[in-house]
Amino acid sequence: MFAQAIENILQDQCTPAVVRAIEAGGPTAALWQAVEGAGFLELLASEAAGGAGLALAELFPILRSFGRYTVPVPVAQTIVARALLGSQCAMPSGMITLAAALQRETGGAIVCPLTPYGQVADFVLARDGDALLLLPAASAQCETTGVYGSLTASLRWPDERIATRVPGAGPLLPAFAAALHAALLSGAMTRVFEMTLQHCNDRVQFGKTLGKFQAVQHQLSVMAEHVAAASMAAEAAFRTDAAAPSLLAAAMAKSRTSEAAVLVASIAHALHGAIGVAEEYDLQLLTRRLHEWRMAHGSEVHWNVLIGNSVLAADVSIVDFVRAV
């Protein structure tokens, strides 16, 4: 029910034209209000608190839709952030993104480098040990990446006293952020594969469609395998009765989806040819995000270290380890 409802909203309110306009610095209010007004920000909140009390498994297809439509505002992050904050502080109004890291400078300033949606968010939620820091983006110095169309930015606050400190939920943020981006990657990769398959079925070369060539079929098969495996890994992170994904399951999901993102993007552009990189063609909206979301909150290299250490510490066969996870 919720997945279909958000699909309907995004089809109408998050068109490629809207995405391009926001990437170019246009207003986010219309898209944000469409999602907020439908009550989707409280999906994880309990019914007693006025939310939907949604299980994580039911949240996964909704997050995938955000990836499919390359939503240019931090809706997924805000849903998670509001669940992490709960009733421990006055809930801020506006868009909340999740910081990938928090650094302290000698003079007392704090920095959240390469924060997804840092250019458009109203607040940043960062982990500080066992606690969370809620930081107003309007008070930060914003440094963009310079990458075309990217909404990622590094944010710097000269004084930590402007932050609201929320104890207790800090360790949950990395797992949620990794699983969240795995779901976004899954949705975007699925859409990339659909577009590539359609292009190969429509494009005629040397008297037959591209999809009739064996070499093309091989590349499509490899692409389909990686999209399916990555999507299963992402979904597995949300198959839990707990209030948050486990760190290990989230690590495996983010590692697998990040690894697949590079291959899926490269095959898509190879099979599309020159049209794939054209600004007017929608493929680049997706493949740019595949590369950006791959790096957000740790690439496969980062998470593979955690997974490898967990395998060694478990002292069981790799098959039993995977079954346990």
C-alpha positions as CSV (number, residue, x, y, z in Angstrom):
1,M,0.0,0.0,0.0
2,F,2.7,2.5,1.0
3,A,5.0,1.5,-1.8
4,Q,2.3,2.0,-4.4
5,A,1.3,5.3,-2.9
6,I,4.9,6.7,-3.0
7,E,5.2,5.4,-6.5
8,N,2.2,7.4,-7.6
9,I,3.6,10.6,-6.0
10,L,7.0,10.2,-7.5
11,Q,5.6,9.5,-11.0
12,D,3.8,12.8,-10.8
13,Q,6.1,15.0,-8.7
14,C,9.7,13.6,-9.3
15,T,10.0,13.7,-13.1
16,P,13.4,13.9,-14.7
17,A,12.7,17.6,-15.4
18,V,12.2,18.2,-11.7
19,V,15.4,16.3,-10.8
20,R,17.4,18.4,-13.3
21,A,15.9,21.6,-12.0
22,I,16.8,20.9,-8.4
23,E,20.3,19.8,-9.4
24,A,20.7,23.2,-11.1
25,G,19.8,25.0,-7.9
26,G,16.0,25.2,-8.3
27,P,13.5,25.1,-5.4
28,T,12.9,21.8,-3.6
29,A,9.7,22.9,-1.8
30,A,7.1,21.4,-4.2
31,L,8.6,17.9,-4.2
32,W,9.3,18.0,-0.5
33,Q,5.8,19.1,0.4
34,A,4.3,16.4,-1.8
35,V,6.1,13.7,0.2
36,E,5.8,15.4,3.6
37,G,2.1,16.2,3.1
38,A,1.4,12.5,2.4
39,G,2.8,11.5,5.8
40,F,5.7,9.5,4.6
41,L,8.2,11.0,7.0
42,E,6.7,9.1,9.9
43,L,6.8,5.6,8.4
44,L,9.0,4.2,11.1
45,A,7.4,6.1,14.0
46,S,5.1,4.1,16.2
47,E,1.4,4.3,15.7
48,A,1.1,5.7,19.2
49,A,3.3,8.6,18.1
50,G,1.2,9.2,15.0
51,G,3.4,7.2,12.7
52,A,2.8,4.1,10.5
53,G,4.8,1.7,12.7
54,L,6.2,0.2,9.5
55,A,8.5,-2.9,9.7
56,L,11.9,-2.5,8.0
57,A,11.0,-5.2,5.5
58,E,8.0,-3.0,4.4
59,L,10.3,0.0,4.2
60,F,12.7,-1.6,1.7
61,P,10.5,-1.2,-1.5
62,I,9.8,2.4,-0.6
63,L,13.5,3.2,-0.4
64,R,14.0,1.4,-3.7
65,S,11.5,3.7,-5.3
66,F,13.5,6.7,-4.1
67,G,16.4,5.2,-6.0
68,R,14.5,4.4,-9.1
69,Y,13.3,8.0,-9.4
70,T,16.7,9.6,-8.4
71,V,14.8,11.6,-5.7
72,P,17.0,14.8,-5.3
73,V,15.9,15.5,-1.7
74,P,16.8,13.5,1.4
75,V,13.5,11.8,2.0
76,A,14.9,8.4,2.8
77,Q,17.5,10.0,5.2
78,T,14.8,12.1,6.9
79,I,12.6,9.0,7.5
80,V,15.5,7.3,9.2
81,A,16.7,10.4,11.1
82,R,13.2,11.0,12.6
83,A,13.2,7.4,13.7
84,L,16.6,7.7,15.3
85,L,15.7,11.0,17.1
86,G,12.4,9.6,18.3
87,S,11.1,11.6,21.3
88,Q,14.5,12.4,22.6
89,C,14.4,16.0,21.3
90,A,12.0,18.4,19.7
91,M,11.6,17.1,16.2
92,P,12.9,19.6,13.6
93,S,10.8,20.7,10.7
94,G,12.5,20.2,7.3
95,M,14.9,17.9,5.5
96,I,17.4,16.0,7.5
97,T,20.4,14.2,6.0
98,L,22.8,11.7,7.5
99,A,26.5,12.6,7.8
100,A,29.0,10.0,6.6
101,A,31.5,11.2,9.2
102,L,32.1,13.9,11.9
103,Q,35.6,15.5,12.4
104,R,36.7,18.0,15.0
105,E,39.2,20.7,14.3
106,T,41.7,22.0,16.8
107,G,39.9,25.3,17.2
108,G,36.6,23.7,18.1
109,A,35.0,23.6,14.7
110,I,33.3,20.5,13.5
111,V,33.2,19.2,9.9
112,C,30.9,16.7,8.2
113,P,32.8,15.9,4.9
114,L,31.1,14.8,1.7
115,T,27.6,14.7,3.2
116,P,24.9,13.4,0.8
117,Y,22.3,16.1,0.0
118,G,24.4,18.6,2.0
119,Q,23.5,21.4,-0.4
120,V,19.8,21.1,0.1
121,A,19.2,19.7,3.6
122,D,18.0,21.8,6.5
123,F,19.7,19.7,9.1
124,V,22.5,17.2,9.4
125,L,22.4,14.2,11.8
126,A,25.9,13.0,12.6
127,R,27.2,10.2,14.9
128,D,29.4,11.4,17.8
129,G,30.4,8.2,19.6
130,D,27.3,6.8,21.3
131,A,25.4,10.1,20.7
132,L,23.9,11.9,17.8
133,L,24.5,15.6,16.9
134,L,21.7,17.4,15.1
135,L,23.2,20.4,13.2
136,P,21.4,23.2,11.4
137,A,22.7,23.4,7.8
138,A,21.9,27.1,7.6
139,S,24.7,27.8,10.2
140,A,27.3,25.9,8.3
141,Q,29.9,26.9,5.7
142,C,29.1,24.8,2.6
143,E,31.7,23.5,0.2
144,T,30.4,21.7,-2.9
145,T,32.3,18.9,-4.6
146,G,32.3,20.6,-8.0
147,V,30.9,17.4,-9.6
148,Y,28.3,18.0,-12.2
149,G,24.8,17.7,-10.7
150,S,26.0,16.5,-7.4
151,L,24.1,17.7,-4.2
152,T,26.8,16.3,-1.9
153,A,28.7,19.0,0.1
154,S,31.2,19.3,3.0
155,L,29.7,21.3,5.9
156,R,31.7,23.1,8.6
157,W,30.4,24.6,11.8
158,P,32.7,27.0,13.6
159,D,31.2,26.2,17.0
160,E,29.8,22.9,18.3
161,R,27.5,24.6,20.8
162,I,25.0,25.2,18.0
163,A,24.4,21.4,17.8
164,T,21.6,19.5,19.7
165,R,23.1,16.5,21.4
166,V,20.9,13.3,21.5
167,P,22.3,10.5,23.6
168,G,22.1,6.8,22.9
169,A,21.4,6.2,19.2
170,G,24.8,7.0,17.7
171,P,25.8,3.3,16.9
172,L,22.6,2.8,14.9
173,L,23.4,5.5,12.3
174,P,26.1,3.7,10.3
175,A,24.1,0.5,9.9
176,F,20.9,2.5,8.9
177,A,22.9,4.7,6.5
178,A,24.6,1.7,4.8
179,A,21.4,-0.2,4.4
180,L,19.5,2.9,3.2
181,H,22.1,3.5,0.4
182,A,22.1,-0.2,-0.5
183,A,18.3,0.1,-1.1
184,L,18.8,3.3,-3.2
185,L,21.4,1.6,-5.3
186,S,19.2,-1.4,-5.8
187,G,16.4,0.8,-7.1
188,A,18.6,2.8,-9.4
189,M,20.4,-0.3,-10.8
190,T,17.1,-2.0,-11.5
191,R,15.9,1.1,-13.5
192,V,19.3,1.3,-15.3
193,F,18.9,-2.3,-16.4
194,E,15.3,-1.8,-17.6
195,M,16.4,1.2,-19.7
196,T,19.3,-0.7,-21.2
197,L,17.2,-3.7,-22.0
198,Q,14.6,-1.5,-23.7
199,H,17.3,0.3,-25.7
200,C,18.8,-2.9,-26.9
201,N,15.4,-4.2,-28.0
202,D,14.6,-0.9,-29.8
203,R,17.9,0.1,-31.4
204,V,18.5,-1.4,-34.8
205,Q,22.0,-1.9,-36.2
206,F,23.1,-3.8,-39.3
207,G,19.5,-4.9,-39.9
208,K,18.6,-6.2,-36.5
209,T,18.1,-5.0,-33.0
210,L,21.1,-4.8,-30.7
211,G,19.5,-7.4,-28.4
212,K,19.9,-10.0,-31.2
213,F,23.7,-9.9,-31.0
214,Q,25.2,-12.6,-28.9
215,A,27.9,-10.3,-27.4
216,V,25.2,-7.9,-26.3
217,Q,23.1,-10.7,-24.8
218,H,26.1,-11.8,-22.8
219,Q,26.6,-8.3,-21.4
220,L,22.9,-8.0,-20.5
221,S,23.1,-11.3,-18.7
222,V,26.0,-10.3,-16.7
223,M,24.2,-7.0,-15.8
224,A,21.1,-8.8,-14.8
225,E,23.0,-11.2,-12.5
226,H,24.7,-8.4,-10.7
227,V,21.4,-6.4,-10.3
228,A,19.6,-9.4,-9.0
229,A,22.4,-10.4,-6.5
230,A,22.8,-6.8,-5.3
231,S,19.1,-6.4,-4.8
232,M,18.8,-9.6,-2.8
233,A,21.7,-8.5,-0.6
234,A,20.1,-5.1,-0.1
235,E,16.7,-6.6,0.8
236,A,18.3,-9.0,3.2
237,A,19.5,-6.1,5.4
238,F,15.9,-5.2,6.0
239,R,14.7,-8.7,6.8
240,T,14.7,-8.3,10.5
241,D,12.2,-7.8,13.3
242,A,14.6,-5.4,15.0
243,A,14.1,-1.6,15.0
244,A,17.3,-1.2,12.9
245,P,19.4,-3.3,10.5
246,S,22.3,-5.2,12.0
247,L,25.7,-3.7,11.2
248,L,27.0,-6.8,9.5
249,A,23.9,-7.3,7.3
250,A,24.0,-3.6,6.3
251,A,27.8,-4.0,5.6
252,M,27.2,-6.9,3.3
253,A,24.3,-5.1,1.5
254,K,26.3,-1.9,1.0
255,S,29.4,-3.8,-0.1
256,R,27.5,-5.9,-2.7
257,T,25.5,-3.0,-4.1
258,S,28.5,-0.7,-4.3
259,E,30.5,-3.4,-6.1
260,A,27.7,-4.0,-8.6
261,A,27.1,-0.3,-9.2
262,V,30.4,0.2,-11.1
263,L,29.8,-2.7,-13.4
264,V,26.2,-2.0,-14.0
265,A,26.9,1.7,-14.9
266,S,29.8,0.7,-17.3
267,I,27.8,-1.9,-19.1
268,A,24.8,0.4,-19.5
269,H,26.9,3.1,-21.0
270,A,28.7,0.6,-23.3
271,L,25.5,-0.7,-24.7
272,H,23.8,2.7,-25.0
273,G,26.8,4.2,-26.8
274,A,27.1,7.9,-27.1
275,I,23.5,8.6,-26.2
276,G,24.1,7.3,-22.7
277,V,26.2,10.3,-21.7
278,A,24.0,12.9,-23.3
279,E,22.6,15.4,-20.7
280,E,19.2,15.2,-22.3
281,Y,19.0,11.4,-21.9
282,D,17.8,10.2,-18.5
283,L,20.4,7.4,-18.1
284,Q,23.0,9.8,-16.7
285,L,20.7,10.9,-13.9
286,L,20.9,7.3,-12.7
287,T,24.5,6.3,-13.4
288,R,25.9,9.5,-11.8
289,R,24.0,8.5,-8.6
290,L,25.3,4.9,-8.8
291,H,28.8,6.2,-8.6
292,E,27.9,8.8,-5.9
293,W,25.9,6.4,-3.7
294,R,28.6,3.8,-4.1
295,M,30.9,6.1,-2.2
296,A,28.4,7.5,0.3
297,H,28.8,6.1,3.8
298,G,31.7,3.8,2.7
299,S,32.4,2.0,-0.6
300,E,32.8,-1.8,-0.8
301,V,36.4,-1.5,0.2
302,H,35.4,0.1,3.5
303,W,32.7,-2.5,4.4
304,N,34.7,-5.5,3.2
305,V,37.2,-4.9,6.1
306,L,34.4,-5.2,8.6
307,I,33.0,-8.3,6.9
308,G,36.4,-9.9,6.7
309,N,37.1,-9.3,10.3
310,S,33.7,-10.8,11.2
311,V,34.4,-13.9,9.2
312,L,37.7,-14.5,10.9
313,A,36.2,-13.9,14.3
314,A,33.3,-16.3,13.7
315,D,35.6,-19.3,13.2
316,V,33.1,-21.1,11.1
317,S,32.9,-22.1,7.4
318,I,32.0,-19.3,5.1
319,V,28.8,-21.1,4.1
320,D,27.7,-21.2,7.8
321,F,28.7,-17.6,8.2
322,V,26.5,-16.5,5.3
323,R,23.6,-18.6,6.5
324,A,23.9,-17.0,10.0
325,V,23.9,-13.5,8.6
